[in-house]
Amino acid sequence: MLGDAGVPHRLLGDGGGPTALRSDGARRENHHESFNAARPTSDRTVTTLVVCLDRVDDVGATTGIETPVAGWEAVQALVTDVGLADPEDASVNSILEALRITRDLRDDGEDAVVAVVSGTAESMVTADRTVARQLDGLVADYDPDSAIVVTDSAEDERLVPLVESRVPVDSVDRVVVRQARDLESTYYLMKQFLADEELRQTTLVPLGTALLVFPVLALFAGPAVAAATIATVIGLFLLYKGLGIDALLARATRQAQDALYSGQVSVVTYVVAGGLTLVGLFAGALGVSGQADTEGVLVPTMEFCYTAVPWVTMAALTASTGRLLDEVLRDEGIRTSYLNLPFVAVAVGLVVRGFSAYFLEEAGTLASMEIPRIELGVLTIEPFALESGQRLAAFVVAGVLVSLIGVRIATYVGGSDGVGVDLDPTDAEGATEPESEGETS
């Protein structure tokens, strides 16, 4: 056995023979004597401090010994006391590892000292502060150039920053019993998982709900129906989270709240647009109900689009108009995209209406479009009918014309750069002042 000075020596009893067994009180007194004897003199500097960390004071709870314990003999006696008190304690392995590292460093010619520091079991804050005070004492006594940290759990590794803030740390050695390595890692991950509130809500709550609902469904509807239902619900939930629908709904809710509090016109127009959309869907469903005897899905789908498109178009036109009014009232300029949006909504509605009417007329469920007599002064247009192809061409041309008109108006009002027009006349006057001053000068 090597002493702190690196000289081989033996532990001798009072008579020079082997040391006899002592009581716990005698062993604790010997620890303090060894610790005090291991303190360096003023002309000695320790190059490496090998410190074993114990955050929750397992050593003190097992043996009743106060830390810090420093020095080869004191730490060796400490590991014997811990091992005799609780052979299954993982602290025994970590203290022995600290002794092994210290022995290897001394064999390489380094002046190393081994120490054990512990916190308290009261609270994590108190434990960390206790360890910090003990580390400050060790640094003041030994003035080490570097440190090697030995731990036996991920919980103890949280103390490494305390050591790094006082002395450079060259290495962190985590000692775990081989049979318990996977078990401890799994336990630590589960502990971290249960501490995360968001993970608990998104994982444990759906899993618990599924486990509760499955036996009820299996009892009343059968195991197959229960399994299919649970799988469907879990699949929908995964899609809901994977596609970020929850984030979209949260953002939409915040935008709606901001719009309500700021008094935007678009709030009312959005509500009207929602009502018109529901009317359109209801009208389309009524139109499809009249096609019950029709085979296939193409004709009912076209009937639904033909009947619902006018209402949906009016809904889009109302919503876009409200958004445009908000831009006008803000006095911050109008972007060309908002100017063009109402025209785009009408153009798309015309095109969809034309194509759906074409398919319905070809299927024989819609009559040709009759144009009544039109008198424009001296010009008179006699009544005539548009066939399916002519009607489709007329609606497509009308949609393209409306879109071109929207682009033209947006370009004229917003400017060719497409940024938008500033409706504040005072800003416009201020923009022209520098040019006038330049001309005057």
C-alpha positions in Angstrom: 0.0 0.0 0.0 1.3 3.5 -0.8 0.9 6.5 1.4 0.2 10.0 0.3 3.9 10.7 -0.2 4.1 7.6 -2.5 6.3 5.6 0.0 5.2 2.0 0.7 4.1 1.4 4.2 1.8 -0.9 6.3 -1.0 -0.2 8.7 0.2 -1.3 12.1 -1.7 -1.8 15.3 -0.7 -0.4 18.7 1.9 -3.2 19.2 3.3 -3.2 15.8 1.3 -6.2 14.7 -1.7 -6.4 12.4 -4.4 -3.9 13.0 -7.3 -5.3 15.0 -10.9 -4.7 14.3 -12.2 -1.5 15.8 -15.5 -0.1 16.6 -17.4 2.3 14.3 -16.4 5.3 16.5 -12.8 4.4 16.3 -12.9 4.0 12.5 -14.6 7.4 12.1 -11.9 9.0 14.3 -9.3 7.3 12.2 -10.8 8.8 9.1 -10.5 12.3 10.4 -7.0 11.7 11.6 -6.0 10.3 8.2 -7.7 13.2 6.4 -5.9 15.8 8.5 -2.6 14.0 8.1 -3.1 14.0 4.3 -3.3 17.8 4.1 -0.4 19.1 2.2 2.2 21.5 3.6 2.6 25.0 2.1 5.5 23.9 -0.1 3.7 21.0 -1.7 1.3 21.2 -4.7 -0.9 18.3 -5.9 -1.0 17.9 -9.6 -4.2 15.8 -9.9 -7.2 15.5 -7.6 -9.1 12.3 -8.1 -12.5 13.0 -6.6 -15.4 10.6 -6.2 -18.8 12.3 -6.2 -21.8 11.2 -4.2 -24.7 13.7 -4.7 -27.3 12.2 -2.4 -24.9 11.2 0.4 -25.1 7.4 0.1 -21.8 7.1 1.9 -23.0 9.2 4.9 -26.3 7.4 5.0 -24.6 4.0 5.1 -21.7 4.6 7.4 -22.5 7.9 9.2 -19.1 9.3 8.2 -18.9 13.0 7.3 -17.3 14.1 4.1 -15.0 15.2 2.6 -12.7 12.3 3.2 -9.2 12.7 1.5 -6.0 10.8 1.5 -5.1 7.2 0.5 -5.5 5.6 3.9 -8.7 7.5 4.8 -10.4 6.6 1.6 -9.3 3.0 1.7 -10.7 2.7 5.2 -13.9 4.4 4.1 -14.5 1.9 1.2 -14.0 -0.9 3.7 -16.6 0.6 6.0 -19.1 1.2 3.1 -18.6 -2.4 1.8 -19.1 -4.0 5.2 -22.2 -1.9 5.9 -23.8 -2.5 2.5 -22.0 -4.7 0.0 -24.5 -4.0 -2.7 -23.9 -0.2 -2.6 -22.6 1.1 -5.9 -20.5 3.6 -4.1 -18.1 0.8 -3.2 -17.2 0.4 -6.9 -16.8 4.1 -7.5 -14.5 4.6 -4.5 -12.4 1.6 -5.5 -12.2 3.0 -9.0 -11.0 6.3 -7.6 -8.3 4.4 -5.6 -7.2 2.5 -8.7 -6.8 5.7 -10.7 -4.8 7.3 -8.0 -2.5 4.3 -7.8 -1.9 4.4 -11.5 -1.2 8.1 -11.5 1.3 7.7 -8.7 3.0 4.8 -10.5 3.4 7.2 -13.4 5.2 9.7 -11.2 2.3 12.1 -10.6 1.5 13.6 -7.2 -2.2 12.6 -7.0 -4.6 12.7 -4.0 -7.9 10.8 -3.8 -11.0 12.3 -2.1 -14.7 11.5 -1.6 -17.3 14.3 -1.4 -21.0 13.9 -0.7 -24.1 16.1 -0.7 -27.2 15.6 1.4 -30.5 13.8 1.0 -32.6 16.8 1.8 -32.9 18.5 -1.6 -30.9 18.8 -4.8 -30.1 22.5 -4.2 -28.8 21.8 -0.6 -26.9 18.8 -1.9 -25.2 20.8 -4.6 -24.2 23.6 -2.3 -22.8 21.1 0.2 -20.7 19.5 -2.5 -19.5 23.0 -3.7 -18.3 23.9 -0.2 -16.4 20.6 0.2 -14.8 21.1 -3.2 -13.8 24.7 -2.3 -12.1 23.2 0.8 -10.2 20.6 -1.2 -9.0 23.1 -3.7 -7.9 25.4 -1.0 -6.0 22.6 0.8 -4.3 20.9 -2.2 -4.4 23.5 -5.0 -4.6 20.9 -7.8 -3.7 21.6 -11.4 -6.4 19.3 -12.7 -9.1 16.8 -11.5 -10.4 13.4 -12.5 -14.1 12.8 -11.6 -15.4 9.4 -10.7 -19.2 8.8 -10.5 -21.5 5.8 -10.2 -24.7 7.2 -11.8 -26.0 9.7 -14.2 -27.4 11.6 -11.2 -23.9 12.1 -9.8 -22.6 13.3 -13.2 -24.8 16.5 -12.7 -22.1 17.6 -10.2 -19.4 17.7 -12.9 -20.0 21.4 -13.7 -19.3 22.2 -10.0 -15.9 20.6 -10.3 -15.2 22.2 -13.7 -15.9 25.7 -12.3 -13.1 25.3 -9.7 -10.4 23.2 -11.4 -9.9 21.9 -15.0 -11.4 18.4 -15.4 -9.2 16.0 -17.4 -11.6 13.0 -17.4 -15.0 11.8 -16.1 -15.1 8.1 -15.2 -18.6 6.6 -14.7 -18.5 3.3 -12.9 -21.6 1.1 -13.2 -21.9 -2.6 -12.3 -21.9 -4.5 -15.5 -25.1 -6.4 -14.8 -27.0 -3.2 -13.9 -25.7 -0.9 -16.8 -28.7 -1.3 -19.1 -31.2 -1.3 -16.2 -29.8 1.9 -14.8 -29.8 3.7 -18.2 -33.4 2.6 -18.8 -34.4 3.8 -15.4 -32.7 7.2 -15.9 -34.4 7.6 -19.3 -37.8 6.7 -17.9 -37.2 9.2 -15.1 -36.4 12.0 -17.6 -39.4 11.0 -19.7 -41.8 11.2 -16.8 -40.4 14.6 -15.8 -41.3 16.1 -19.2 -44.9 17.2 -19.0 -45.4 17.6 -22.8 -44.1 14.0 -23.5 -46.4 12.7 -20.8 -49.5 14.4 -22.3 -48.7 13.3 -25.9 -47.7 9.7 -25.1 -49.1 8.5 -21.8 -52.5 10.1 -22.1 -53.4 8.5 -25.5 -51.9 5.2 -24.5 -53.9 5.2 -21.2 -57.1 6.2 -23.0 -56.6 3.4 -25.6 -56.1 0.8 -22.8 -59.3 1.9 -21.1 -61.4 2.1 -24.2 -60.3 -1.2 -25.7 -61.9 -3.6 -23.1 -65.2 -1.7 -23.3 -65.3 -1.9 -27.1 -64.2 -5.5 -27.0 -67.1 -6.3 -24.6 -69.8 -4.6 -26.6 -68.6 -4.7 -30.2 -66.1 -7.6 -30.3 -62.3 -7.7 -30.2 -61.9 -7.1 -34.0 -64.0 -3.9 -33.9 -62.2 -2.7 -30.8 -58.7 -3.3 -32.3 -59.7 -1.6 -35.6 -61.2 1.4 -33.7 -58.1 1.8 -31.5 -55.8 1.5 -34.5 -57.8 4.1 -36.4 -57.7 6.5 -33.5 -54.0 6.1 -32.9 -53.3 6.5 -36.6 -55.3 9.8 -36.7 -53.5 11.0 -33.6 -50.1 10.3 -35.2 -51.1 12.1 -38.4 -52.4 15.0 -36.2 -49.1 15.4 -34.5 -46.9 14.4 -37.4 -48.5 17.0 -39.8 -48.4 19.7 -37.2 -52.1 20.2 -37.3 -52.0 21.1 -33.6 -49.6 24.0 -34.3 -51.8 25.2 -37.2 -54.8 25.2 -34.9 -53.0 27.0 -32.2 -51.7 29.6 -34.7 -55.2 30.1 -36.1 -56.6 30.5 -32.6 -54.0 33.2 -31.8 -54.7 35.0 -35.1 -58.5 34.9 -34.4 -57.9 36.4 -30.9 -55.7 39.2 -32.3 -58.3 39.9 -35.0 -61.1 40.2 -32.4 -59.1 42.4 -30.0 -57.9 44.7 -32.9 -61.4 45.1 -34.4 -60.6 43.9 -37.9 -63.3 43.9 -40.6 -62.1 40.5 -41.8 -63.5 38.8 -38.6 -67.1 39.6 -39.8 -66.4 38.7 -43.4 -64.8 35.4 -42.3 -67.9 34.5 -40.4 -70.1 35.4 -43.4 -67.8 33.4 -45.6 -68.1 30.4 -43.3 -71.9 30.6 -43.4 -71.9 30.8 -47.2 -69.6 27.8 -47.4 -72.0 25.8 -45.3 -74.9 26.9 -47.5 -72.9 25.8 -50.6 -72.1 22.4 -49.1 -75.8 21.9 -48.1 -77.0 22.9 -51.6 -74.4 20.5 -53.2 -75.6 17.7 -51.0 -79.2 18.4 -52.0 -78.2 18.3 -55.6 -76.4 15.0 -55.2 -79.5 13.5 -53.5 -81.4 14.0 -56.7 -78.8 11.8 -58.5 -79.5 8.7 -56.5 -80.3 6.6 -59.5 -77.1 7.6 -61.4 -74.4 4.9 -61.6 -70.8 5.9 -60.7 -69.4 8.8 -58.8 -68.5 11.2 -61.6 -71.9 12.6 -62.3 -72.9 13.1 -58.6 -69.5 14.8 -58.0 -70.1 17.2 -60.9 -73.6 17.9 -59.7 -72.2 18.7 -56.2 -69.6 21.1 -57.7 -72.1 22.7 -60.1 -74.5 23.5 -57.3 -72.0 24.4 -54.5 -69.5 26.5 -56.5 -71.5 29.7 -56.7 -71.9 29.8 -52.9 -68.3 28.8 -52.3 -67.2 31.5 -54.7 -69.2 34.1 -52.9 -67.7 32.9 -49.6 -64.1 33.3 -51.0 -65.0 36.7 -52.5 -66.4 37.9 -49.1 -63.4 36.7 -47.2 -60.9 38.2 -49.6 -62.8 41.5 -49.7 -62.7 41.7 -45.9 -59.0 41.1 -45.9 -58.5 43.8 -48.5 -60.5 46.3 -46.4 -58.2 45.5 -43.4 -55.2 46.4 -45.6 -56.9 49.7 -46.6 -57.7 50.7 -43.1 -54.2 50.0 -41.8 -52.8 52.9 -43.8 -49.7 50.9 -44.5 -50.1 50.3 -48.2 -51.9 47.5 -50.0 -50.0 44.5 -51.3 -50.9 43.4 -54.9 -51.7 39.9 -53.7 -54.7 41.2 -51.7 -55.8 43.3 -54.6 -55.8 40.4 -57.0 -57.3 37.8 -54.6 -61.1 38.7 -55.2 -60.6 38.4 -58.9 -58.8 35.1 -58.6 -61.7 33.7 -56.5 -64.3 34.7 -59.1 -62.2 33.4 -62.0 -61.7 30.0 -60.4 -65.4 29.8 -59.6 -66.3 30.5 -63.3 -63.9 27.8 -64.6 -65.1 25.1 -62.1 -68.7 26.0 -62.9 -68.1 25.7 -66.6 -66.4 22.3 -66.4 -69.0 20.8 -64.1 -71.8 22.1 -66.4 -70.0 20.5 -69.4 -69.9 17.0 -67.8 -73.5 17.3 -66.6 -74.8 18.3 -70.0 -72.9 15.6 -71.7 -74.4 13.1 -69.2 -77.9 14.4 -70.1 -78.7 15.7 -66.6 -78.4 19.4 -67.5 -80.2 21.3 -70.3 -78.4 23.6 -72.7 -77.8 27.2 -71.7 -80.5 29.5 -73.1 -79.5 33.1 -73.9 -82.6 35.4 -73.9 -83.4 38.2 -76.3 -81.0 41.1 -75.7 -81.7 44.7 -77.0 -78.9 47.2 -77.0 -80.3 50.3 -78.6 -80.4 49.7 -82.3 -78.6 46.3 -81.8 -80.9 43.4 -81.1 -79.6 39.8 -80.3 -82.1 37.1 -80.9 -82.5 34.2 -78.3 -80.1 31.3 -78.8 -78.8 28.3 -77.0 -75.2 27.4 -76.1 -74.2 23.8 -76.4 -71.9 22.0 -73.9 -68.7 22.9 -75.6 -69.7 26.5 -76.3 -70.8 26.9 -72.7 -67.5 25.5 -71.4 -65.5 27.9 -73.7 -67.6 30.9 -72.6 -67.0 30.2 -68.9 -63.3 29.5 -69.4 -62.9 32.8 -71.4 -64.8 34.7 -68.8 -62.6 33.3 -66.0 -59.4 34.2 -67.9 -60.8 37.7 -68.6 -61.6 38.3 -64.9 -58.2 37.1 -63.9 -56.5 39.4 -66.4 -58.6 42.3 -65.2 -57.5 41.6 -61.6 -53.9 41.5 -62.6 -54.2 44.7 -64.5 -55.9 46.5 -61.6 -53.4 45.2 -59.1 -50.5 46.3 -61.3 -52.1 49.7 -61.9 -52.9 50.4 -58.2 -49.9 48.7 -56.6 -47.3 49.6 -59.1 -45.2 47.5 -61.5 -42.8 46.4 -58.7 -45.7 44.5 -57.1 -44.9 45.8 -53.6 -48.0 47.8 -53.1 -49.3 51.3 -52.9 -49.1 53.6 -49.9 -52.4 55.3 -49.4 -51.1 57.9 -46.9 -50.9 61.2 -48.8 -48.7 62.8 -46.2 -46.0 60.1 -46.8 -46.3 60.7 -50.5 -45.7 64.5 -50.0 -42.8 63.8 -47.7 -41.3 61.5 -50.3 -41.2 64.3 -52.9 -39.7 67.0 -50.7 -36.0 65.9 -51.0 -36.3 66.1 -54.8 -37.7 69.7 -54.6 -34.8 70.7 -52.3 -32.4 69.2 -54.7 -33.8 71.1 -57.6 -33.7 74.3 -55.6 -30.1 73.8 -54.6 
